[in-house]
Amino acid sequence: MSAFNDKIKSISIKEILILIIFSCIFIYTLMFFGIDINEKYFYLILIFYFVFRLRDCFEEFKHDVKNIFSKVSFKEILGIVFLNIFFSYGMLYLARVGGSILSIKSLTLVGGGTLFSIVVISPIVEELIFRGVFLNKLQLVVPTLFAVSISSLLFASLHAFGSIFSAFIFGVCISILYLKTENILVAIFTHFLNNLIGESIFYADSQKILFSNDLVMAIMSVLAVISFILIVKYIISSWNNLNNSKIN
């Protein structure tokens, strides 16, 4: 058991919600007075709060950094990330069809913010909140399966149309990794890697062939279906292993 993880578990949902409310009030007040500010500063406020709350756990933090791959391999994390990315594009293709009918234009996988915010800040804040706080606290009042589902739904709700379902599935996968390791840094690293690779693909595809070339879209759609099947198999297998380890 990680002392750093125990410290994160001591943070309540109530104090996080209060912090979010006051942070929103503060930021919108600045915007009201014409001060240019964006969501990055909201996330930074949350990070500073977590740093303050976890300030006495530096040695435990270093221990968890050294043990990121002690219970899960880099290969497993990388597999989850790539399967999620392929599946995400499949969902975006479906959303593109639905979006054209509903006149919804927000269909990008990534790119909705600064590079630093998406790749670095978002994974830290979102994992600390949704896995570190919400998942742990929900487990105290509902079965773990429901806790994973609720925290993943809350996580998915932050994403744009076309990414909600894939974000939910990704949230479930990260939750499983976190439950396996009880190391929030594993969840943060997986989320960071996912966003880094996703952003790299987004900027590398300057010609937008992923959404304009029929052959490429067909191949990506097939990979999305295969990825979804493999992700479901991973979730079921890992969930069964988690339950068996609890029984033993």
Buried (B, 14 or more C-beta within 10 A) or exposed (E): EBBBBEBBBEBEEEEBEEBBEEBEEBBEEEEEEEEEEEBBBBBBBBBEBBEEBBEEBEEBBEBBEEBBBEEBEEEBBBBBBBBBBBBBBBBBBBBBEEBEEEEBEEBEBBEEBEBEBBBBBBBBBBBBBBBBBBBBBBBEEEEBEEBBBBBBBBBBEEBBBBBBBBBBBBBBBBBBBBBBBBBBBBBBBBBBBBBBBBBEBBEEEEEEEBBEEEEBBEEBBEBBEBBBEBBEEBBEEBBEEBEEEEEE
